[in-house]
Amino acid sequence: MPVTRKERGDWQTPAELAQGVCRLTRKFIDPDAILEPNCGQGAFVLAAAKAFPDAKRIWAGDVNAQYVQNVKKINDSRVVVQKANFFSGRWKQVLNSQSGSILIIGNPPWVTNSELARLNSGNVPKKENAENLVGIDALTGKSNFDVSEWMMVEEVKALQGRNGVLAMLCKTSVARKVLRYIWKNALTYASASIYKIDAKRFFDVSVEACLLLIQFKPETDATLAPCPVYDSLESDQPSQSVALRNETLVNDAAFTDAFPELFQLNASQPQWRSGVKHDCSKVLELTRIDGDVYLNKLGEQTTLEPLCVYPLLKSSDVANGRVEPPICRFLLVPQTRVGQSVERLQHDAPLTWTYLQNHLDYFQNRKSAVYSKQTPFSIFGVGNYAFTPWKVAISGLYRTLSFQIVKPQNGRPVVFDDTCYFLPCQTKRQAELAKQILDSPIAVQTINALVFWDSKRPIKCEALNRLNLLELAKRLGLETQYRELFKHSGTK
Ligand SMILES: C[S@@+](CC[C@H](N)C(=O)[O-])C[C@H]1O[C@@H](n2cnc3c(N)ncnc32)[C@H](O)[C@@H]1O
């Protein structure tokens, strides 16, 4: 695929879908003016011109000069098309020059800022970051946001206090982020709804996508009313709802309003952790040949002391319940805490130290910026918690809620890759109690309210950490056992 198409998130909307969106939007607004700031080949300009005969002005812009030339051929005196980069703010000037009601409609670029960084593209807002994330979050990609998210937030801001509608096709995850931004920043709107669309059929992409439709009116107050989610543009009953509760995006406001004590930011004791992040599998991931002799992913045989070698489980193992010994994969874990020097290994495990030194270039060539300011051989996801003998683990990648008790193998704690999350436990009894709580119907319902199963990585550490295990234990009659077993985990 050409780079420009990728960096411009250029997936043109078929006429049938643009017409369907306009038909639905007509139920919400009969606009005086229409804006399409990323008009592409003009599917929405054409559909809106037909659907809204009373609109006096239709302004369209796109960064692609060729597209602009094509849209200029549309034979409608109300249509004005300009080559305009969204980030130049031209669309906002047009909006501010209009009185009356406004419809902003379209399908903004489907591309993330990290993809743009990979493509070395300048198609990003200047020094902006959709949710102002900084530090480690920014480095580890939590700040990864879609350019469309940033654009829609700007459009929402521009429609504050006006009569208007924003009707945008986007990834469903992006629609939720825009709503979260609105709710967290107390922006106002009159109503909001999400209508799922079939992205495979219309765009030939495998992603959950939707129409986000937000209606604005003057003198509305900020609201935390749930946003209904419809299964299609034609559905008349919502199948779900999205809301912000306890600083958390939830998909079942009725349940979370009834049981608000079951989830809060960082309520879980102990805290959930993610597995080891190293980006150096060729060197660190090993299979055992015999005793202390291992094969790395470069096909090299090597002998290593047991000190830093741990049995390793991956997401597919955890999701499929393959967690019982014998575990044949191993991970060389050179640090016991983030930032630790490996110099101690020169004395404590000289074979391991030599092996690491011989493969230094593999560590130095890791692309992720998280490693650049760290000591050589740095990894993440290490600390006391990584080496507790027992764990309750779950895969973050699979669309199943399956918690597994993971026991030590030959006295060695098992470690995980960074797509798994786990609750560190000191004893078998702790792990069994935690699993009993997590498998209970009330915990499952709470988790289901916090997890968006249509996301690429549905289970997130952050969501698991919101589970209030103590409150769940109380409801299950397990409070005494929980307090007793986890008294050193920070529970009151
Ligand atoms: C997903 S396509 C959709 C096009 C059109 N809205 C439609 O629905 O068919 C995104 C469009 O955004 C345009 N685009 C990308 N970056 C842009 C920018 N910075 N300013 C304006 N348009 C941009 C692309 O050229 C492309 O036409």
Ligand as a Chemical Component Dictionary entry (heavy atoms), coordinates in Angstrom:
data_LIG
# 
_chem_comp.id                   LIG 
_chem_comp.type                 NON-POLYMER 
_chem_comp.pdbx_formal_charge   0 
_chem_comp.three_letter_code    LIG 
# 
loop_
_chem_comp_atom.comp_id 
_chem_comp_atom.atom_id 
_chem_comp_atom.alt_atom_id 
_chem_comp_atom.type_symbol 
_chem_comp_atom.charge 
_chem_comp_atom.model_Cartn_x 
_chem_comp_atom.model_Cartn_y 
_chem_comp_atom.model_Cartn_z 
_chem_comp_atom.pdbx_ordinal 
LIG C1  C1  C 0  -10.855 7.728  5.758 1  
LIG S1  S1  S 1  -10.604 8.825  4.424 2  
LIG C2  C2  C 0  -12.245 9.375  4.207 3  
LIG C3  C3  C 0  -12.493 10.304 3.095 4  
LIG C4  C4  C 0  -13.924 10.821 3.001 5  
LIG N1  N1  N 0  -14.250 11.588 4.183 6  
LIG C5  C5  C 0  -14.897 9.677  2.864 7  
LIG O1  O1  O 0  -15.655 9.484  3.798 8  
LIG O2  O2  O -1 -14.878 8.992  1.857 9  
LIG C6  C6  C 0  -9.716  10.128 5.201 10 
LIG C7  C7  C 0  -9.437  11.317 4.368 11 
LIG O3  O3  O 0  -8.744  12.248 5.176 12 
LIG C8  C8  C 0  -7.804  12.935 4.379 13 
LIG N2  N2  N 0  -6.785  13.503 5.266 14 
LIG C9  C9  C 0  -5.759  12.867 5.881 15 
LIG N3  N3  N 0  -5.044  13.718 6.628 16 
LIG C10 C10 C 0  -5.632  14.932 6.488 17 
LIG C11 C11 C 0  -5.347  16.237 7.000 18 
LIG N4  N4  N 0  -4.309  16.439 7.802 19 
LIG N5  N5  N 0  -6.160  17.257 6.648 20 
LIG C12 C12 C 0  -7.219  17.053 5.835 21 
LIG N6  N6  N 0  -7.515  15.844 5.300 22 
LIG C13 C13 C 0  -6.750  14.799 5.622 23 
LIG C14 C14 C 0  -7.303  11.872 3.412 24 
LIG O4  O4  O 0  -6.748  12.456 2.261 25 
LIG C15 C15 C 0  -8.581  11.074 3.128 26 
LIG O5  O5  O 0  -9.236  11.558 2.015 27 
# 
loop_
_chem_comp_bond.comp_id 
_chem_comp_bond.atom_id_1 
_chem_comp_bond.atom_id_2 
_chem_comp_bond.value_order 
_chem_comp_bond.pdbx_ordinal 
LIG C1  S1  SING 1  
LIG S1  C2  SING 2  
LIG S1  C6  SING 3  
LIG C2  C3  SING 4  
LIG C3  C4  SING 5  
LIG C4  N1  SING 6  
LIG C4  C5  SING 7  
LIG C5  O1  DOUB 8  
LIG C5  O2  SING 9  
LIG C6  C7  SING 10 
LIG C7  O3  SING 11 
LIG C7  C15 SING 12 
LIG O3  C8  SING 13 
LIG C8  N2  SING 14 
LIG C8  C14 SING 15 
LIG N2  C9  SING 16 
LIG N2  C13 SING 17 
LIG C9  N3  DOUB 18 
LIG N3  C10 SING 19 
LIG C10 C11 SING 20 
LIG C10 C13 DOUB 21 
LIG C11 N4  SING 22 
LIG C11 N5  DOUB 23 
LIG N5  C12 SING 24 
LIG C12 N6  DOUB 25 
LIG N6  C13 SING 26 
LIG C14 O4  SING 27 
LIG C14 C15 SING 28 
LIG C15 O5  SING 29 
# 
